[in-house]
């Protein structure tokens, strides 16, 4: 059975790039994990959205 070498080449390429996303409003990135941390306004908006949409 032949291996799918085409897939192996493209596994390292990210599907999405959240750093350049328009909705991200990134304040900074975590140093090791490179996780984007949103600014305080976006955190408040997210909390408000969760609070209003709870059942």
N, C-alpha and C positions, 0 to 999 in steps of 0.2 A: 504494500500500500504506500503510495507516495504521500509525503508530508506537504502541507500547504505552506510553502515558503513565503508566499506573498503576504500572508497574514502575519507571519513573524516579523517582517520588515516594518509593518505599520503599527505594531503593538505599542511602541514607545511614543507615538504621536498622540497628543491629547485630542479628545473629541471636541471639548469646549474649552474656552479660555475665559475664565471668570474675572481675570484681572482687568481686561479691557471692556467688560460688559457695561452697558450704559446705566443699568439699574444698580450697580454694585456700590458706588460711592465709597470706595475703599479708603480707610484711614491709614492702615499699615498692614504689613504681612508678618505673620509669625516667622521667626528666624529659621527654625529648623524645618518645620512642616510646610512652610510657604502657604499657609491658610490665610485668605484675605479676611481682615477684620473690618466691618463696616463702621462708619462714623456714628456718633451718638444719636443723631437725628434718625438714621435708618433703624437703629436698635429700638428707639422709642416707637417709631411707626410700626415695626414688626410686633412689638408687645401690644400695642393698641389693637392691631388687627386680630391677634390671637384672642385678646380679652373680649372683643366684640363678636367673635365668631365661635365662641364656646357654646356647647349645648348643655 
